[in-house]
Amino acid sequence: MEVLFNEQDLVDSICIYIALKERIEPEQVEVDLEFHPSLGLTASTLGLGRTARLHEQDIIDAVAVYLQDYHQFVADHLQINLSFSEKDGFIASIQVLNN
């Protein structure tokens, strides 16, 4: 099975991920997604005056945490690929592996 996340789904996942780490509400987190040719996808976050910079693996972890905590997927059974295009923006393609 494949699950597709659009840019808003990615932002929501990152908000929840940062909120869990910082022990704040997801609504208190701001996210700015960026694409750098040399770094790939990154995210800058701001929550209660604290900033954080997430790289691709952090964003992948955020998606896995979101799917595990909110939709009962098994994080170890997810293969998450991030991409960016001018046409589609930021996207995550998630393959759910059957083990």
Biopython code that builds the backbone (N, CA, C, O; Angstrom):
import numpy as np
from Bio.PDB.StructureBuilder import StructureBuilder

atoms = [
    (1, "MET", "N", (0.841, -1.173, 0.000)),
    (1, "MET", "CA", (0.000, 0.000, 0.000)),
    (1, "MET", "C", (0.889, 1.241, 0.000)),
    (1, "MET", "O", (1.945, 1.273, 0.632)),
    (2, "GLU", "N", (0.432, 2.258, -0.726)),
    (2, "GLU", "CA", (1.166, 3.524, -0.759)),
    (2, "GLU", "C", (0.287, 4.632, -0.190)),
    (2, "GLU", "O", (-0.902, 4.721, -0.495)),
    (3, "VAL", "N", (0.897, 5.475, 0.644)),
    (3, "VAL", "CA", (0.237, 6.651, 1.198)),
    (3, "VAL", "C", (1.009, 7.860, 0.688)),
    (3, "VAL", "O", (2.240, 7.875, 0.722)),
    (4, "LEU", "N", (0.286, 8.871, 0.217)),
    (4, "LEU", "CA", (0.933, 10.089, -0.257)),
    (4, "LEU", "C", (0.624, 11.243, 0.692)),
    (4, "LEU", "O", (-0.528, 11.458, 1.069)),
    (5, "PHE", "N", (1.650, 11.970, 1.066)),
    (5, "PHE", "CA", (1.502, 13.165, 1.889)),
    (5, "PHE", "C", (1.801, 14.382, 1.037)),
    (5, "PHE", "O", (2.806, 14.416, 0.326)),
    (6, "ASN", "N", (0.936, 15.377, 1.104)),
    (6, "ASN", "CA", (1.219, 16.642, 0.443)),
    (6, "ASN", "C", (1.970, 17.555, 1.415)),
    (6, "ASN", "O", (2.321, 17.140, 2.520)),
    (7, "GLU", "N", (2.208, 18.776, 1.004)),
    (7, "GLU", "CA", (2.986, 19.703, 1.827)),
    (7, "GLU", "C", (2.331, 19.942, 3.191)),
    (7, "GLU", "O", (3.025, 19.989, 4.206)),
    (8, "GLN", "N", (1.014, 20.092, 3.222)),
    (8, "GLN", "CA", (0.337, 20.333, 4.502)),
    (8, "GLN", "C", (0.456, 19.130, 5.422)),
    (8, "GLN", "O", (0.621, 19.298, 6.630)),
    (9, "ASP", "N", (0.376, 17.927, 4.883)),
    (9, "ASP", "CA", (0.555, 16.722, 5.696)),
    (9, "ASP", "C", (1.954, 16.689, 6.308)),
    (9, "ASP", "O", (2.119, 16.316, 7.469)),
    (10, "LEU", "N", (2.959, 17.080, 5.523)),
    (10, "LEU", "CA", (4.329, 17.124, 6.042)),
    (10, "LEU", "C", (4.447, 18.157, 7.159)),
    (10, "LEU", "O", (5.054, 17.886, 8.196)),
    (11, "VAL", "N", (3.873, 19.331, 6.953)),
    (11, "VAL", "CA", (3.922, 20.380, 7.982)),
    (11, "VAL", "C", (3.230, 19.890, 9.254)),
    (11, "VAL", "O", (3.750, 20.083, 10.353)),
    (12, "ASP", "N", (2.074, 19.263, 9.116)),
    (12, "ASP", "CA", (1.360, 18.746, 10.283)),
    (12, "ASP", "C", (2.206, 17.712, 11.031)),
    (12, "ASP", "O", (2.264, 17.725, 12.260)),
    (13, "SER", "N", (2.853, 16.830, 10.293)),
    (13, "SER", "CA", (3.715, 15.811, 10.910)),
    (13, "SER", "C", (4.854, 16.454, 11.686)),
    (13, "SER", "O", (5.172, 16.032, 12.798)),
    (14, "ILE", "N", (5.461, 17.466, 11.105)),
    (14, "ILE", "CA", (6.582, 18.148, 11.760)),
    (14, "ILE", "C", (6.097, 18.897, 13.001)),
    (14, "ILE", "O", (6.779, 18.898, 14.026)),
    (15, "CYS", "N", (4.936, 19.529, 12.920)),
    (15, "CYS", "CA", (4.381, 20.227, 14.092)),
    (15, "CYS", "C", (4.194, 19.255, 15.258)),
    (15, "CYS", "O", (4.544, 19.564, 16.397)),
    (16, "ILE", "N", (3.649, 18.097, 14.968)),
    (16, "ILE", "CA", (3.426, 17.093, 16.014)),
    (16, "ILE", "C", (4.749, 16.576, 16.552)),
    (16, "ILE", "O", (4.901, 16.408, 17.762)),
    (17, "TYR", "N", (5.694, 16.324, 15.682)),
    (17, "TYR", "CA", (7.022, 15.826, 16.064)),
    (17, "TYR", "C", (7.722, 16.811, 17.002)),
    (17, "TYR", "O", (8.227, 16.415, 18.052)),
    (18, "ILE", "N", (7.753, 18.077, 16.631)),
    (18, "ILE", "CA", (8.400, 19.095, 17.464)),
    (18, "ILE", "C", (7.632, 19.280, 18.771)),
    (18, "ILE", "O", (8.237, 19.429, 19.832)),
    (19, "ALA", "N", (6.309, 19.270, 18.696)),
    (19, "ALA", "CA", (5.495, 19.431, 19.902)),
    (19, "ALA", "C", (5.786, 18.324, 20.916)),
    (19, "ALA", "O", (5.887, 18.588, 22.114)),
    (20, "LEU", "N", (5.920, 17.095, 20.440)),
    (20, "LEU", "CA", (6.247, 15.984, 21.342)),
    (20, "LEU", "C", (7.618, 16.179, 21.982)),
    (20, "LEU", "O", (7.788, 15.936, 23.176)),
    (21, "LYS", "N", (8.589, 16.613, 21.194)),
    (21, "LYS", "CA", (9.952, 16.817, 21.707)),
    (21, "LYS", "C", (10.028, 17.968, 22.708)),
    (21, "LYS", "O", (10.745, 17.890, 23.705)),
    (22, "GLU", "N", (9.277, 19.039, 22.431)),
    (22, "GLU", "CA", (9.355, 20.249, 23.248)),
    (22, "GLU", "C", (8.271, 20.307, 24.329)),
    (22, "GLU", "O", (8.244, 21.226, 25.148)),
    (23, "ARG", "N", (7.387, 19.322, 24.318)),
    (23, "ARG", "CA", (6.266, 19.273, 25.273)),
    (23, "ARG", "C", (5.398, 20.525, 25.196)),
    (23, "ARG", "O", (5.098, 21.170, 26.201)),
    (24, "ILE", "N", (5.008, 20.842, 23.956)),
    (24, "ILE", "CA", (4.104, 21.951, 23.700)),
    (24, "ILE", "C", (2.993, 21.441, 22.789)),
    (24, "ILE", "O", (3.017, 20.288, 22.359)),
    (25, "GLU", "N", (2.036, 22.286, 22.501)),
    (25, "GLU", "CA", (0.943, 21.905, 21.614)),
    (25, "GLU", "C", (1.378, 22.058, 20.146)),
    (25, "GLU", "O", (2.126, 22.981, 19.827)),
    (26, "PRO", "N", (0.925, 21.173, 19.256)),
    (26, "PRO", "CA", (1.294, 21.292, 17.840)),
    (26, "PRO", "C", (0.931, 22.649, 17.239)),
    (26, "PRO", "O", (1.618, 23.139, 16.343)),
    (27, "GLU", "N", (-0.147, 23.250, 17.731)),
    (27, "GLU", "CA", (-0.580, 24.554, 17.226)),
    (27, "GLU", "C", (0.418, 25.670, 17.552)),
    (27, "GLU", "O", (0.354, 26.752, 16.970)),
    (28, "GLN", "N", (1.331, 25.407, 18.474)),
    (28, "GLN", "CA", (2.324, 26.396, 18.870)),
    (28, "GLN", "C", (3.597, 26.319, 18.027)),
    (28, "GLN", "O", (4.558, 27.044, 18.286)),
    (29, "VAL", "N", (3.605, 25.453, 17.032)),
    (29, "VAL", "CA", (4.796, 25.241, 16.200)),
    (29, "VAL", "C", (4.555, 25.821, 14.810)),
    (29, "VAL", "O", (3.517, 25.579, 14.194)),
    (30, "GLU", "N", (5.525, 26.586, 14.330)),
    (30, "GLU", "CA", (5.509, 27.094, 12.964)),
    (30, "GLU", "C", (6.574, 26.353, 12.170)),
    (30, "GLU", "O", (7.654, 26.065, 12.687)),
    (31, "VAL", "N", (6.270, 26.044, 10.914)),
    (31, "VAL", "CA", (7.181, 25.264, 10.073)),
    (31, "VAL", "C", (7.366, 25.957, 8.732)),
    (31, "VAL", "O", (6.407, 26.430, 8.123)),
    (32, "ASP", "N", (8.614, 26.008, 8.283)),
    (32, "ASP", "CA", (8.936, 26.517, 6.954)),
    (32, "ASP", "C", (9.739, 25.442, 6.235)),
    (32, "ASP", "O", (10.888, 25.180, 6.591)),
    (33, "LEU", "N", (9.137, 24.816, 5.220)),
    (33, "LEU", "CA", (9.842, 23.803, 4.433)),
    (33, "LEU", "C", (10.689, 24.470, 3.365)),
    (33, "LEU", "O", (10.288, 25.473, 2.774)),
    (34, "GLU", "N", (11.871, 23.902, 3.121)),
    (34, "GLU", "CA", (12.790, 24.449, 2.131)),
    (34, "GLU", "C", (13.419, 23.310, 1.350)),
    (34, "GLU", "O", (13.547, 22.191, 1.846)),
    (35, "PHE", "N", (13.809, 23.614, 0.121)),
    (35, "PHE", "CA", (14.568, 22.655, -0.677)),
    (35, "PHE", "C", (15.887, 23.295, -1.071)),
    (35, "PHE", "O", (15.919, 24.388, -1.635)),
    (36, "HIS", "N", (16.977, 22.599, -0.768)),
    (36, "HIS", "CA", (18.320, 23.034, -1.141)),
    (36, "HIS", "C", (18.915, 21.955, -2.038)),
    (36, "HIS", "O", (18.921, 20.782, -1.664)),
    (37, "PRO", "N", (19.416, 22.329, -3.219)),
    (37, "PRO", "CA", (19.979, 21.315, -4.121)),
    (37, "PRO", "C", (21.042, 20.439, -3.463)),
    (37, "PRO", "O", (21.133, 19.251, -3.774)),
    (38, "SER", "N", (21.843, 20.997, -2.567)),
    (38, "SER", "CA", (22.907, 20.205, -1.952)),
    (38, "SER", "C", (22.462, 19.478, -0.683)),
    (38, "SER", "O", (23.033, 18.444, -0.336)),
    (39, "LEU", "N", (21.455, 20.001, 0.013)),
    (39, "LEU", "CA", (21.015, 19.413, 1.283)),
    (39, "LEU", "C", (19.730, 18.602, 1.158)),
    (39, "LEU", "O", (19.436, 17.779, 2.025)),
    (40, "GLY", "N", (18.968, 18.817, 0.104)),
    (40, "GLY", "CA", (17.673, 18.175, -0.016)),
    (40, "GLY", "C", (16.621, 18.961, 0.744)),
    (40, "GLY", "O", (16.726, 20.180, 0.879)),
    (41, "LEU", "N", (15.612, 18.268, 1.240)),
    (41, "LEU", "CA", (14.545, 18.922, 1.988)),
    (41, "LEU", "C", (15.003, 19.220, 3.403)),
    (41, "LEU", "O", (15.644, 18.394, 4.053)),
    (42, "THR", "N", (14.665, 20.414, 3.869)),
    (42, "THR", "CA", (14.927, 20.801, 5.249)),
    (42, "THR", "C", (13.698, 21.538, 5.766)),
    (42, "THR", "O", (12.832, 21.948, 4.993)),
    (43, "ALA", "N", (13.636, 21.699, 7.072)),
    (43, "ALA", "CA", (12.545, 22.455, 7.680)),
    (43, "ALA", "C", (13.107, 23.295, 8.816)),
    (43, "ALA", "O", (13.914, 22.825, 9.618)),
    (44, "SER", "N", (12.671, 24.529, 8.868)),
    (44, "SER", "CA", (12.967, 25.400, 9.999)),
    (44, "SER", "C", (11.701, 25.451, 10.834)),
    (44, "SER", "O", (10.604, 25.628, 10.304)),
    (45, "THR", "N", (11.855, 25.295, 12.152)),
    (45, "THR", "CA", (10.690, 25.328, 13.024)),
    (45, "THR", "C", (10.876, 26.364, 14.111)),
    (45, "THR", "O", (11.996, 26.697, 14.498)),
    (46, "LEU", "N", (9.755, 26.864, 14.590)),
    (46, "LEU", "CA", (9.736, 27.825, 15.693)),
    (46, "LEU", "C", (8.597, 27.420, 16.607)),
    (46, "LEU", "O", (7.447, 27.319, 16.180)),
    (47, "GLY", "N", (8.927, 27.187, 17.872)),
    (47, "GLY", "CA", (7.918, 26.826, 18.863)),
    (47, "GLY", "C", (8.243, 27.474, 20.187)),
    (47, "GLY", "O", (9.257, 27.157, 20.809)),
    (48, "LEU", "N", (7.386, 28.382, 20.623)),
    (48, "LEU", "CA", (7.585, 29.109, 21.883)),
    (48, "LEU", "C", (8.960, 29.762, 21.959)),
    (48, "LEU", "O", (9.626, 29.711, 22.993)),
    (49, "GLY", "N", (9.376, 30.371, 20.861)),
    (49, "GLY", "CA", (10.649, 31.092, 20.835)),
    (49, "GLY", "C", (11.869, 30.233, 20.586)),
    (49, "GLY", "O", (12.972, 30.762, 20.455)),
    (50, "ARG", "N", (11.702, 28.919, 20.515)),
    (50, "ARG", "CA", (12.834, 28.016, 20.252)),
    (50, "ARG", "C", (12.817, 27.614, 18.786)),
    (50, "ARG", "O", (11.774, 27.266, 18.233)),
    (51, "THR", "N", (13.976, 27.666, 18.174)),
    (51, "THR", "CA", (14.079, 27.282, 16.776)),
    (51, "THR", "C", (14.780, 25.930, 16.649)),
    (51, "THR", "O", (15.572, 25.533, 17.504)),
    (52, "ALA", "N", (14.468, 25.249, 15.572)),
    (52, "ALA", "CA", (15.139, 23.979, 15.266)),
    (52, "ALA", "C", (15.240, 23.859, 13.754)),
    (52, "ALA", "O", (14.406, 24.392, 13.022)),
    (53, "ARG", "N", (16.253, 23.165, 13.297)),
    (53, "ARG", "CA", (16.471, 22.906, 11.881)),
    (53, "ARG", "C", (16.404, 21.404, 11.697)),
    (53, "ARG", "O", (17.173, 20.661, 12.308)),
    (54, "LEU", "N", (15.487, 20.959, 10.858)),
    (54, "LEU", "CA", (15.339, 19.539, 10.583)),
    (54, "LEU", "C", (15.862, 19.239, 9.183)),
    (54, "LEU", "O", (15.603, 19.973, 8.230)),
    (55, "HIS", "N", (16.604, 18.142, 9.086)),
    (55, "HIS", "CA", (17.098, 17.679, 7.791)),
    (55, "HIS", "C", (16.204, 16.535, 7.319)),
    (55, "HIS", "O", (15.256, 16.161, 8.009)),
    (56, "GLU", "N", (16.501, 15.985, 6.160)),
    (56, "GLU", "CA", (15.621, 14.974, 5.565)),
    (56, "GLU", "C", (15.302, 13.825, 6.510)),
    (56, "GLU", "O", (14.142, 13.430, 6.622)),
    (57, "GLN", "N", (16.299, 13.284, 7.188)),
    (57, "GLN", "CA", (16.025, 12.145, 8.079)),
    (57, "GLN", "C", (15.103, 12.553, 9.217)),
    (57, "GLN", "O", (14.262, 11.758, 9.636)),
    (58, "ASP", "N", (15.238, 13.773, 9.728)),
    (58, "ASP", "CA", (14.339, 14.255, 10.780)),
    (58, "ASP", "C", (12.905, 14.343, 10.272)),
    (58, "ASP", "O", (11.965, 14.001, 10.990)),
    (59, "ILE", "N", (12.740, 14.801, 9.038)),
    (59, "ILE", "CA", (11.407, 14.919, 8.453)),
    (59, "ILE", "C", (10.805, 13.528, 8.235)),
    (59, "ILE", "O", (9.615, 13.320, 8.471)),
    (60, "ILE", "N", (11.623, 12.589, 7.788)),
    (60, "ILE", "CA", (11.179, 11.207, 7.638)),
    (60, "ILE", "C", (10.749, 10.645, 8.992)),
    (60, "ILE", "O", (9.720, 9.976, 9.091)),
    (61, "ASP", "N", (11.534, 10.917, 10.030)),
    (61, "ASP", "CA", (11.181, 10.469, 11.378)),
    (61, "ASP", "C", (9.861, 11.091, 11.831)),
    (61, "ASP", "O", (9.045, 10.427, 12.469)),
    (62, "ALA", "N", (9.652, 12.366, 11.499)),
    (62, "ALA", "CA", (8.414, 13.058, 11.881)),
    (62, "ALA", "C", (7.205, 12.396, 11.233)),
    (62, "ALA", "O", (6.178, 12.210, 11.884)),
    (63, "VAL", "N", (7.318, 12.040, 9.963)),
    (63, "VAL", "CA", (6.224, 11.368, 9.262)),
    (63, "VAL", "C", (5.961, 10.007, 9.902)),
    (63, "VAL", "O", (4.805, 9.635, 10.102)),
    (64, "ALA", "N", (7.007, 9.269, 10.223)),
    (64, "ALA", "CA", (6.850, 7.944, 10.845)),
    (64, "ALA", "C", (6.186, 8.056, 12.218)),
    (64, "ALA", "O", (5.304, 7.263, 12.550)),
    (65, "VAL", "N", (6.607, 9.033, 13.008)),
    (65, "VAL", "CA", (6.010, 9.240, 14.341)),
    (65, "VAL", "C", (4.528, 9.577, 14.196)),
    (65, "VAL", "O", (3.689, 9.028, 14.911)),
    (66, "TYR", "N", (4.211, 10.472, 13.278)),
    (66, "TYR", "CA", (2.816, 10.856, 13.047)),
    (66, "TYR", "C", (1.973, 9.647, 12.657)),
    (66, "TYR", "O", (0.907, 9.425, 13.231)),
    (67, "LEU", "N", (2.439, 8.865, 11.688)),
    (67, "LEU", "CA", (1.672, 7.704, 11.237)),
    (67, "LEU", "C", (1.548, 6.643, 12.332)),
    (67, "LEU", "O", (0.524, 5.967, 12.432)),
    (68, "GLN", "N", (2.579, 6.500, 13.142)),
    (68, "GLN", "CA", (2.532, 5.522, 14.227)),
    (68, "GLN", "C", (1.605, 5.991, 15.348)),
    (68, "GLN", "O", (0.754, 5.225, 15.800)),
    (69, "ASP", "N", (1.754, 7.224, 15.799)),
    (69, "ASP", "CA", (1.000, 7.712, 16.954)),
    (69, "ASP", "C", (-0.459, 8.023, 16.641)),
    (69, "ASP", "O", (-1.323, 7.837, 17.498)),
    (70, "TYR", "N", (-0.747, 8.491, 15.437)),
    (70, "TYR", "CA", (-2.098, 8.927, 15.113)),
    (70, "TYR", "C", (-2.876, 7.960, 14.236)),
    (70, "TYR", "O", (-4.103, 8.040, 14.172)),
    (71, "HIS", "N", (-2.187, 7.049, 13.560)),
    (71, "HIS", "CA", (-2.884, 6.138, 12.651)),
    (71, "HIS", "C", (-2.488, 4.674, 12.843)),
    (71, "HIS", "O", (-2.838, 3.827, 12.021)),
    (72, "GLN", "N", (-1.768, 4.374, 13.910)),
    (72, "GLN", "CA", (-1.414, 3.020, 14.317)),
    (72, "GLN", "C", (-0.646, 2.211, 13.276)),
    (72, "GLN", "O", (-0.761, 0.987, 13.231)),
    (73, "PHE", "N", (0.132, 2.891, 12.443)),
    (73, "PHE", "CA", (1.048, 2.176, 11.549)),
    (73, "PHE", "C", (2.263, 1.741, 12.367)),
    (73, "PHE", "O", (2.575, 2.347, 13.392)),
    (74, "VAL", "N", (2.936, 0.707, 11.918)),
    (74, "VAL", "CA", (4.179, 0.269, 12.554)),
    (74, "VAL", "C", (5.322, 1.004, 11.852)),
    (74, "VAL", "O", (5.568, 0.792, 10.665)),
    (75, "ALA", "N", (6.015, 1.867, 12.595)),
    (75, "ALA", "CA", (7.042, 2.728, 12.005)),
    (75, "ALA", "C", (8.111, 1.924, 11.260)),
    (75, "ALA", "O", (8.609, 2.376, 10.229)),
    (76, "ASP", "N", (8.465, 0.754, 11.761)),
    (76, "ASP", "CA", (9.497, -0.065, 11.113)),
    (76, "ASP", "C", (9.025, -0.652, 9.781)),
    (76, "ASP", "O", (9.833, -1.182, 9.019)),
    (77, "HIS", "N", (7.730, -0.560, 9.496)),
    (77, "HIS", "CA", (7.180, -1.103, 8.253)),
    (77, "HIS", "C", (6.918, -0.013, 7.219)),
    (77, "HIS", "O", (6.207, -0.239, 6.240)),
    (78, "LEU", "N", (7.494, 1.169, 7.436)),
    (78, "LEU", "CA", (7.278, 2.289, 6.531)),
    (78, "LEU", "C", (8.563, 2.623, 5.782)),
    (78, "LEU", "O", (9.637, 2.710, 6.377)),
    (79, "GLN", "N", (8.442, 2.804, 4.498)),
    (79, "GLN", "CA", (9.549, 3.287, 3.683)),
    (79, "GLN", "C", (9.107, 4.642, 3.140)),
    (79, "GLN", "O", (8.201, 4.728, 2.311)),
    (80, "ILE", "N", (9.769, 5.709, 3.628)),
    (80, "ILE", "CA", (9.326, 7.065, 3.344)),
    (80, "ILE", "C", (10.332, 7.746, 2.428)),
    (80, "ILE", "O", (11.528, 7.798, 2.717)),
    (81, "ASN", "N", (9.820, 8.268, 1.313)),
    (81, "ASN", "CA", (10.650, 9.002, 0.361)),
    (81, "ASN", "C", (10.104, 10.409, 0.206)),
    (81, "ASN", "O", (8.917, 10.603, -0.059)),
    (82, "LEU", "N", (10.981, 11.388, 0.376)),
    (82, "LEU", "CA", (10.609, 12.793, 0.237)),
    (82, "LEU", "C", (11.024, 13.294, -1.134)),
    (82, "LEU", "O", (12.038, 12.866, -1.686)),
    (83, "SER", "N", (10.219, 14.217, -1.681)),
    (83, "SER", "CA", (10.599, 14.818, -2.953)),
    (83, "SER", "C", (10.046, 16.235, -3.037)),
    (83, "SER", "O", (9.154, 16.635, -2.288)),
    (84, "PHE", "N", (10.622, 16.977, -3.987)),
    (84, "PHE", "CA", (10.174, 18.339, -4.251)),
    (84, "PHE", "C", (10.189, 18.578, -5.743)),
    (84, "PHE", "O", (11.135, 18.207, -6.437)),
    (85, "SER", "N", (9.127, 19.205, -6.232)),
    (85, "SER", "CA", (9.100, 19.655, -7.622)),
    (85, "SER", "C", (8.381, 20.991, -7.656)),
    (85, "SER", "O", (7.546, 21.285, -6.800)),
    (86, "GLU", "N", (8.714, 21.792, -8.650)),
    (86, "GLU", "CA", (8.054, 23.092, -8.797)),
    (86, "GLU", "C", (6.551, 22.916, -8.976)),
    (86, "GLU", "O", (5.764, 23.718, -8.474)),
    (87, "LYS", "N", (6.159, 21.880, -9.681)),
    (87, "LYS", "CA", (4.743, 21.643, -9.975)),
    (87, "LYS", "C", (3.970, 21.170, -8.748)),
    (87, "LYS", "O", (2.907, 21.707, -8.439)),
    (88, "ASP", "N", (4.503, 20.161, -8.045)),
    (88, "ASP", "CA", (3.773, 19.508, -6.955)),
    (88, "ASP", "C", (4.167, 19.990, -5.565)),
    (88, "ASP", "O", (3.464, 19.703, -4.595)),
    (89, "GLY", "N", (5.274, 20.714, -5.449)),
    (89, "GLY", "CA", (5.742, 21.140, -4.130)),
    (89, "GLY", "C", (6.390, 19.993, -3.381)),
    (89, "GLY", "O", (7.004, 19.113, -3.984)),
    (90, "PHE", "N", (6.251, 20.005, -2.071)),
    (90, "PHE", "CA", (6.847, 18.991, -1.204)),
    (90, "PHE", "C", (5.886, 17.817, -1.068)),
    (90, "PHE", "O", (4.694, 17.996, -0.817)),
    (91, "ILE", "N", (6.427, 16.613, -1.240)),
    (91, "ILE", "CA", (5.602, 15.398, -1.194)),
    (91, "ILE", "C", (6.374, 14.289, -0.474)),
    (91, "ILE", "O", (7.598, 14.196, -0.565)),
    (92, "ALA", "N", (5.629, 13.464, 0.231)),
    (92, "ALA", "CA", (6.191, 12.242, 0.794)),
    (92, "ALA", "C", (5.407, 11.067, 0.235)),
    (92, "ALA", "O", (4.177, 11.043, 0.279)),
    (93, "SER", "N", (6.133, 10.100, -0.289)),
    (93, "SER", "CA", (5.554, 8.854, -0.746)),
    (93, "SER", "C", (5.913, 7.801, 0.298)),
    (93, "SER", "O", (7.090, 7.540, 0.548)),
    (94, "ILE", "N", (4.900, 7.202, 0.902)),
    (94, "ILE", "CA", (5.123, 6.253, 1.994)),
    (94, "ILE", "C", (4.654, 4.871, 1.547)),
    (94, "ILE", "O", (3.473, 4.663, 1.268)),
    (95, "GLN", "N", (5.589, 3.936, 1.486)),
    (95, "GLN", "CA", (5.266, 2.548, 1.190)),
    (95, "GLN", "C", (5.089, 1.823, 2.520)),
    (95, "GLN", "O", (5.966, 1.855, 3.383)),
    (96, "VAL", "N", (3.943, 1.171, 2.668)),
    (96, "VAL", "CA", (3.676, 0.384, 3.867)),
    (96, "VAL", "C", (4.036, -1.049, 3.532)),
    (96, "VAL", "O", (3.391, -1.687, 2.700)),
    (97, "LEU", "N", (5.072, -1.547, 4.188)),
    (97, "LEU", "CA", (5.579, -2.893, 3.914)),
    (97, "LEU", "C", (4.849, -3.911, 4.764)),
    (97, "LEU", "O", (4.594, -3.667, 5.943)),
    (98, "ASN", "N", (4.513, -5.032, 4.190)),
    (98, "ASN", "CA", (3.858, -6.113, 4.925)),
    (98, "ASN", "C", (4.910, -7.084, 5.404)),
    (98, "ASN", "O", (5.551, -7.768, 4.606)),
    (99, "ASN", "N", (5.086, -7.142, 6.707)),
    (99, "ASN", "CA", (6.060, -8.097, 7.279)),
    (99, "ASN", "C", (5.384, -8.969, 8.292)),
    (99, "ASN", "O", (6.025, -9.836, 8.887)),
]
sb = StructureBuilder()
sb.init_structure("model")
sb.init_model(0)
sb.init_chain("A")
sb.init_seg("    ")
for serial, (resi, resn, name, xyz) in enumerate(atoms, 1):
    if name == "N":
        sb.init_residue(resn, " ", resi, " ")
    sb.init_atom(name, np.array(xyz, "f"), 0.0, 1.0, " ", f" {name:<3s}", serial, name[0])
structure = sb.get_structure()
